[in-house]
Amino acid sequence: MAAQYNAPLPDGLEIAGYRIVKKIATGGFSIVYLAYDTLGVVVAIKEYLPAALAERAPGELAPRVATGHLQAYQLGLKCFFDEGRALARVKHPNVVRVLNFFRAHETVYMVMAFEAGQTLQDLIDTSRAAGHTLDEDQIRTIFHQLLQGLREVHANKLLHLDLKPANIWLRTDGTPLLLDFGAARQTLHRDVPDPVAPMYTPGYAAPEMAARGGRLGPWSDVYGVGAAMYACMTGAPPAPKGHTLAIDGYSAALVELVQACLAPEPLDRPGSLFALQKALQPPALPVPVAAPAPTPESAQVSAQAAPAAGCGRGLLARLKLLTRRRDDPDRLP
């Protein structure tokens, strides 16, 4: 059985022109290191190392993969590499910048730009320790900006599939950055003969992600956005079943919007990121500008869904109408 935690690469190791400084994060799918490139620029390097499939003891460089796990390990490695290559094409201030990716030690590494700051989860924890949650203007500002980056991700035929506060980085000026995409992890859960256990965080994953064969698309990331906003408002992720919100200190419009994002049925969620972004409009920011009409190179992710239905009255009804407007480039026709 694979170890719960694998040993990181040793500090000071030289690999493909980078020098490892230290490990900065560990998860069930990967390890992230702080490193320097040949010019002395600080970068973050993410190493593919799924703990459920591979083992590495202290002093070793290459992971050991049991024969029974080899097919799943290689599939995950390919997806991780392909995801890094696709992310390298995305150039947006609210999406982590991929600088390089390479193979070594029988695995794959993704090199990303490193920026000072903290995760949104860190901010939530600090706020809770001080006896309060994030205020509404702060939530609206963070997610309004974040959705601009997520729209660019979807325009490049990618999904995030692991949206949660720990994967949202806040620079020192407060602007958000999308980190740690989960599409490769989802492949291991869904597309191998003997799928490994889900590698996403309970409470933040859309219901269709848990069902093998469930239809994924932009609507799955809409759920993740709603779950992350819920955590900002309550300090914890939503319960697996039932998301009735009765929270003081927030407008009915915001509570209703989060409720819509967390709808179990994809068709009951806001029909596009553009509509969701407009509904989150903070008072101090301009209305988001519609992107140009989609081209073959920026086609919508996955098969297109039907328009949102059953959204109810008030804000949800207005969201439904927004998705039908011709000036909504991200709508799901």
N, C-alpha and C positions, 0 to 999 in steps of 0.2 A: 504493500500500500504506500502511496506517495506521502512524503512528509507534509505536515501541515504548513510549515514554513521552510523555504529553501534558503541555503546560505547565499549571501550576496557575493559579487565579485570583490576581491580584496582592494582596499584603498591603495591608490598609487599605481594600479595596473594600467599599462599602455595597451590600447586596443584601437586599431584602425585610425591612428592619428589622434586619438583622444586619451586624456589621462583621467582616470576615475579619482574623484576626491573623496566621496562618501556616498552611502545609500541615503536617500531622502524619503522614500516611500516604498511600501511593500503591499501587494495585494494577492488575491488568489490566482491572478492571471499573469502578473508581471512584477518586475522590480524597477524602480526609477532611481537613477544616480545623478548626482551633481558632478560635472566634469569640466575640463578645459580643453579647447581645441588647440591646434598648433600655434595660433596667434594669441593665445591667452584669453580668449573669449569664453565666458561661462555659458555652458549649455546644460540641458537636461537630457539624459539618455534613458530610454525605456527599453527594457529587455524582455522579450517574450519568454516566459517561464511559468506555465500553468502548473500550480502545485498539485492538482488532481491527476496529472499525467506524467510529471517528471520529478526527479529528485536530484539535488546537488548538495553534497556535504561540504563543510569548510575545507578549503585548500583545493577544491576542484574547480575547473573552468567550464567544462562541457557538462550538460545535464545527462542523467541516465534515464532512459525511457524503456519501460518494460515492453516486450513484444506485443502484448495485448493492447497497449495504448499507442502503439506507433502510428497507426492510421489516423487516429484522432489528433495526435500531436502534430503530424505533418500537415493535416488539413488546417489546423489552427495557425500553424506557422505561415502557410501560404496566405491565409486570409489576413493575418497581421501584416505581412509584407505588402500585400495588395492595398490594404487600408492606408498604410503609411505612404505609399506611392500616390494614392488618390488625394490624401490630405495635403501632400506637398504642392498640389495644384491650387489649393484654396488659399487665397491671399485676402485676409480680412482682419481688421484690428480686433475683432471679438472672437477670433478662432486661433487656437494655438498654432504657431508657425513651425512647420516641419522643415528642417534644414537638410537632412540627409537620412539615409537608412542603409544598413549594410548587414551582411551575414558574417558570423564568426562563432566559434565554439559550438557548432551544430545548432545554432539558434539565430534569431534575427534581432536587430537593434534599430530603434528609431531615435534620431537626434532632433531635439526641439529647442527653440529659443527659450532661454530662462529669463523670467522677469520677477522682480521683487514684489512681495505682497503676501496675501493669505487666501485661504479658501473661504467660500461663503459659509461653509460649515464652521470654520473657526470663528467667524463673525457672529453666527447664531449662538455658538457656545459661550462666547464672551458676553453677549447680550443677556443670555439666560442667567449667567453667573451674577450679572449686575441687577437682575430682577425685572427685566423687560424683554420685549421682542422687537424686531425691526419695525419701524414706522411705515405707514402706507406709501408715502412719497419715495422712501428709500427702495422699497420693494418694486414699485412701478418703474423707477429709474433704472435699476439693475436689469430687470427682465425686459424692459423695452429695448435696451441696448443689446442684450444677449440674443434676443430674437432676430435682430438684424444679422448677426453672425450665423445663427441657425438657418435662416433663410438662404444664405449663401452656401451653406453645407448641403442643403436639400437641392439647390440648383445645380450642384455638382454630382448629383445622383448618389449621395451618401445619406445615411441616417446616423444619429448619435447612439440611441438605444441604451444609454446609461446616464441620463440626466439626473443629477442629484447635487445637493450643495457641496459635497466633497469634490465634485468634478467641475465646479465653477470657481475660477481663480479671480480674485479681485486685486488689481494692481494697486500700488500705493495711492494713486489718484482716484480709486474707487471704481474704475471702469472694469467690466467683467470680461472674462476670457473662457471659452469652452475648452475643457481638457478631456483626456482619457475616454475616447470613443469606445463603444462596446459592441460594435457589429461583429467583430471577429469572435468575441466571447459567445455571442448569441449563436453563431454558426456551430460551435462545439456542443451547444445544448440542443440544437434542432436537427442538424444535418449529418450526423454520424450514426452508424448502425446501433451503437451502444452509447448514447449521449451521456456526457458528464453532467454533474449537478449544475443547476443554474449558477452563474457567477455574478448576477446582479444583486443589488441591495433590496431586500424585501421592503415593500411599501412604495418604492419609486418606479417599479416596472409596471407597464400597462398589462392588463389581464391577458391580452393576446400573446404576450411574450412568453407566458408560462405554458401555453398550450402548444404542443408540437403540431406544426402545420398551421398555426395561427397566422393570419394575414397581417404583415407588418407594413408600415408606411409612415408618412409624416404625422399621421394621427397618433402613432405610438409615442413620438417625441412630444406632442402636445400634452399627453398625459404626464410625461416626465416633468415638463415645465410646471404644470399644475401642482404636482406633488412637491416640487422644490419650493414653490410659492407657499404652499400649505405649511411646510417646515419652517419657513421664515415667520409665519404668523403664529405658529403654535410651539415651535421648538422641537418638533418631532415629525416623522413621516406619517402620512395617512395610514389608517388601519387597512388591512387587506380587503375587507368588505365593509361597505358603507362609509360614506364621506360626508355625512350631514354636518354642516358647519354652522355654529352659532358662536361667533367670536366677537367680543367687544373690542372697540378701538379701531375697527376697519369699516369702510363704507359697504353698504349693501351691494353696490356694483362690483367691488373687488371680490367679496365673498361669493357672489353668484357666478362670477367669472371662473374662479378657482373650482367651484362645484361643477361647472360645465366641463372643464378640462379633465376632471376626474371621473367623468361618466364611464361606466363599465363598457358600454357599447361605443365603438369608434364613431359611428354616425351621429351620436348625440353630443360629441365634442365640437368645439369651434372648428369650422370647416377649413381654415387655413391659418398659417402663421401670420400672414398680413393682417387678417381680421383680428387676431389675438393681439398683435402689436398695437393696432389702432385703439383697441379697447383698454390697453394698459397705458395709454398716452399720459405722461406726467405733465403737469401744468407748465413747467418751464422749458419743455422740449418741443421742437417743431413736429408737425404731423409727418410720419414716415413717408418717404417718396416711393411710389410704385416702381418696381423694377421694369426693365424693358420686356416686351413680349417674349416668352420662352422660345429658344431656338433648339435645334436638335442637340447641340452641345450642352444645353442647360435644361434638359428635359426634366419633367417632374419625377421624383423618386417613386419607384414601384408602380404598380397598376393604379389607375386613378379610381378614387372612391366616388360614391354618389354624394350629393350635397347633404349637409347636416340636416337632420330631421328630428322632430320631437324635442326641440330645445326649450319649449315653454314660452313664457311671456317675458316682458321687460327686456333686460340686456340680452338674454339668450336669443330672443326673437330678432333683435337688431343685429346680433352676430350672424344669424342665419341669412339675413338680407345682405349683409356685407359680403358674404361668400359668393353671392350671385352677381355682384357688381362687375362690370367689365373692367374697371380699373383695379381689380384685385388680381395680380399676376400669380399669386400662390394658391388660388382657389382650387378646390378639388371638383372639377365639373362632373 
